[in-house]
């Protein structure tokens, strides 16, 4: 890693000494635990790589000799009250930059506190367009759901969906993505039969599945079963949704087309575990997910994740790796030149981070941000649930990609039910 942004960070830091701690907000036990546990593994690799780099630069420049980086990783459980407590603790510890939170609901809830206390939040997976604001302290390295809505609408159109029924989490992420996809699908000539929200605190999905079943039946009567899609904007609760559908509305698992999903459920290990796999494999779920470059660095991170977790890489776990690097480089750029101790300057980091991101080529590719601090360019891949090696088991595979320029999906493995 010898490009100008790395050299500039090293030169800015001079002979700084001390340990810099980066906050790390991961969901290890709630609806994004699959991603959070992958992120936890990848973040360990990132800190090790960052520290190896500082020692290399010490040898080359005789600088950074006594700088190390650490992380304070906390399980925030997608709980806004708990997250506020953690953020206050970060503040008392002098931490002014954190990776996470993962979800848009918590990121939006924490934004007033972050702005007030000059704590940068670098999220690898917050995507709700509604909280994109210039000059704030939230920076997001994934593409906005405005892009994912385009990708999913293009997918529907391309596989012959003419009418879609949307079941979505009733939070900022779910409502925002449901609206984005609906608007984009209608612009392509499609019809949205119904948008059905569900309470994110509920574990009883039978009532909304009844609404879903009724809407699907109505849509089939107008368009035919081969032209009606079921679209699920969920987190890990998808496993419960599928199981309750199998018990109460079994015909929904026998639709000609596969079920369609999103980044909130794509590649999530809990959805294909032994509890849910025999049911979720029947849905043939196809989920869109932000993509990443096929670089040597991405391969390095993906190999580590596979060895540690046995899971496939995603743009979000690679984003966690990149976000820790962006945090470290921002700290070094804003290090004091005369006071040789590890301090963090939130206001300075907010100003320099966009330039650092524009010059950084990481595991997800070039991280150029727009004026609201969100990723400017987008690519998507699709994850499919397919049968595993044992009867009744399931696994995830990468089955396709979406190109932003052509607005088309290319299947590497066609999902079951798509001709």
CORCORFEN-V5313 format. One record per helix or strand of 2 or more residues. SS is the DSSP state (a for helix, b for strand). FROM is the first residue (numbers start at 1). LEN is the number of residues. If there is no record, write none. Layout:
SS&FROM&LEN + SS&FROM&LEN
//
This chain:
a&4&10 + b&17&10 + a&33&29 + b&66&10 + a&80&13 + b&97&3 + a&104&14 + b&120&4 + a&129&3 + b&138&3 + a&145&14 + b&163&7 + a&172&16 + b&191&8 + a&206&18 + a&225&3 + b&228&6 + a&238&11 + a&250&5 + b&260&2 + a&269&4 + a&277&7 + b&286&5 + a&296&14 + a&315&19 + a&346&14 + b&361&2 + b&365&2 + b&374&2 + b&380&8 + b&394&10 + b&408&4
//
